[in-house]
């Protein structure tokens, strides 16, 4: 990911949805992952939603690193690259 500064996870925790919402979000992310290797994020979502998906996966990966599905989505659709703009915004807020 290449983050120069360590992000304060406590500041990111409010970004993690309530458990019921999180479970739905995980189900949706897994449904997208079912298309990995068959379609690109752009083919699934179109623009600019493909970038929004990368940003969301980055945010949740950083806020809840114990949940590996977010990292898997970045690996599958973005060659493991976190969204640089999201990381910059979060580093600026830290």
C-alpha positions as CSV (number, residue, x, y, z in Angstrom):
1,X,0.0,0.0,0.0
2,X,2.9,2.3,0.6
3,X,1.4,4.4,3.5
4,X,4.1,6.5,5.0
5,X,2.3,7.2,8.2
6,X,0.5,4.8,10.4
7,X,-3.2,5.4,10.4
8,X,-5.0,5.5,13.8
9,X,-7.5,2.6,13.6
10,X,-9.6,4.1,16.5
11,X,-10.4,7.0,14.2
12,X,-11.5,4.6,11.5
13,X,-13.7,2.4,13.6
14,X,-16.8,4.6,13.2
15,X,-16.5,3.9,9.5
16,X,-17.2,0.2,10.1
17,X,-21.0,-0.3,9.8
18,X,-23.2,-1.8,12.4
19,X,-23.0,-5.6,12.5
20,X,-26.2,-6.2,10.5
21,X,-25.2,-3.7,7.8
22,X,-21.7,-5.0,7.8
23,X,-23.0,-8.5,7.1
24,X,-24.9,-7.3,4.1
25,X,-21.9,-5.3,2.9
26,X,-19.8,-8.5,3.2
27,X,-22.4,-10.5,1.3
28,X,-22.3,-7.9,-1.5
29,X,-18.5,-7.8,-1.6
30,X,-18.5,-11.6,-1.8
31,X,-21.0,-11.4,-4.7
32,X,-18.7,-9.1,-6.6
33,X,-15.8,-11.3,-5.9
34,X,-17.6,-14.2,-7.6
35,X,-16.9,-12.3,-10.8
36,X,-13.2,-12.0,-10.2
37,X,-11.2,-13.1,-13.1
38,X,-14.2,-13.0,-15.4
39,X,-15.0,-9.2,-15.3
40,X,-13.2,-6.1,-14.2
41,X,-14.6,-3.7,-11.6
42,X,-15.2,-1.3,-14.5
43,X,-17.2,-3.9,-16.4
44,X,-19.3,-4.6,-13.3
45,X,-19.9,-1.1,-12.0
46,X,-19.0,1.3,-14.8
47,X,-17.4,4.7,-14.0
48,X,-17.1,6.3,-11.5
49,X,-18.5,3.5,-9.4
50,X,-15.5,1.2,-10.1
51,X,-13.3,3.8,-8.4
52,X,-15.8,4.2,-5.5
53,X,-15.7,0.4,-5.0
54,X,-11.9,0.6,-4.7
55,X,-12.1,3.5,-2.3
56,X,-14.7,1.6,-0.1
57,X,-12.6,-1.5,-0.1
58,X,-9.5,0.6,0.9
59,X,-11.4,2.3,3.7
60,X,-12.9,-0.9,5.2
61,X,-9.6,-2.8,4.8
62,X,-7.9,-0.1,6.9
63,X,-10.7,0.2,9.4
64,X,-11.2,-3.6,9.9
65,X,-8.0,-5.4,8.8
66,X,-9.2,-8.6,10.5
67,X,-11.9,-8.9,7.8
68,X,-9.9,-10.3,4.8
69,X,-12.7,-10.0,2.2
70,X,-11.8,-6.3,1.6
71,X,-8.1,-7.1,0.9
72,X,-9.3,-9.9,-1.4
73,X,-11.4,-7.5,-3.4
74,X,-8.5,-5.1,-3.8
75,X,-6.3,-8.1,-4.9
76,X,-8.8,-9.4,-7.3
77,X,-9.8,-6.2,-9.1
78,X,-7.0,-3.7,-8.5
79,X,-3.8,-5.8,-8.4
80,X,-3.8,-5.3,-4.6
81,X,-3.6,-1.5,-4.9
82,X,-5.4,0.5,-2.3
83,X,-7.0,3.7,-3.5
84,X,-4.3,6.3,-3.1
85,X,-6.7,9.2,-2.7
86,X,-8.5,7.5,0.1
87,X,-5.3,6.7,1.9
88,X,-4.1,10.3,1.5
89,X,-7.4,11.6,3.0
90,X,-7.2,9.3,5.9
91,X,-3.5,10.1,6.6
92,X,-4.5,13.8,6.6
93,X,-7.2,13.1,9.1
94,X,-4.9,11.2,11.4
